[in-house]
Amino acid sequence: EMGLGIFIAFLIHGATRGKGLIRSLLILPLATAPAVTGLFWRYLYDTQFGLYNYFLSVLGLPWQPNWLGDIKLGLWSVIIFDVWLWMPFVALIVLAGLQSLPKEPFEAAELDGASTFRVLRTLTFPMLMPVLTLVFILRTIDCLRLYDSVATLTRGGPGSVTETLTYYLWRQGLVFFRMDYASTMALLFLYAVILASGYALR
């Protein structure tokens, strides 16, 4: 998400036309609840009438994978969905950071004949570091508490391959009614996230 988001933000920042339209399209995945888009993607992944396997058959590929039921593909399917859903968030925040950078240092670097790589290494990324750090912390916290995608796509399966900590807590507390165990794990999880976030912010 970070890598693709930064790359797309730089592409949009360098574009000369259609920036507003591209930004509007990027917001679309974020406009609906993750549970709704998760159900939509579950049908896209379907082995019988899903679009992904249909496109593979149109391309003449004999491979018709069971995206959500295969042990090797289940986690990757959830990752692909989560990247599609939240990469625009990273791109939009980084794009806002790029547009807020002062122009004078870049103009001076251009006059001095600095290469694009050197400008990125010594000017752009150091000045963007506060924004990148904040986005990284927000996305890390969101990934740690990932629940909606797993609940709608795989329900932790196949087996427990895609079972995240928050989905495990939900099962322990609200399915098996082990509220003491789930509450203890949730508090420890909260403290770990607070310590990690404080360290990253420092």
Secondary structure, DSSP 8 states (H G I E B T S, - for coil): -HHHHHHHHHHHHH-SS-HHHHHHHHHHHHHS-HHHHHHHHHHHT-TTT-HHHHHHHHTT------TTT-TTTHHHHHHHHHHHHHHHHHHHHHHHHHHTS-SHHHHHHHHTT--HHHHIIIIIHHHHHHHHHHHHHHHHHHHHT--HHHHHHTTT-STTTT--HHHHHHIIIIIS--HHHHHHHHHHHHHHHHHHHHHHH-
